[in-house]
Amino acid sequence: MESIIPFISEVGFPIVVTMYLLYRIETKLDAVVTSLQTLPQRMKE
């Protein structure tokens, strides 16, 4: 158990940062998808 705690503290931080960045990218990708889906309609106008 004592050897697991330092490992979690070393690996846990990068995992949290990665998950946060993936969440931010996901929301931006949703905006891009929405924009691409409305593009044909805008092109017709």
N, C-alpha and C positions, 0 to 999 in steps of 0.2 A: 504493500500500500504506500509506503514512504517513497518508493521510486516512481510511482505512477503520478503523484501530485506535481513534481517538476515537469514531467512530460506533458501533462495537460496544460500547465501554465505556459509552456513553450509553444505547443501546437494549438492551443485553444484560441489565442489572440489572432493568429493569422486566419483561422477558420471564421471567427466572428467578423473580421474585416472583409474577408471574401464574401460571406453571406450578405453583408451590408451593401457591398458594391454590386453584387448580382441583383439585389433587390432594386437598386437605383437604375441599373441598366435595363431591367425588365420593364419598369414604368416608362422609360424613354422609348423602348422598343414598341410598347403598346401604342404610343403616340405616332411612331413611324408607320406602323401597320394601319392605323386609322387614317392617316394621311394618304397612304398609298391606295386604300380602298375608296376614298373619295376622289382620287385623282381623275379617273375617267369621266366622272360627272362634271368636274370642273373644266375638263378639256372640251366637253361638248358646249359649254356656255360661252 
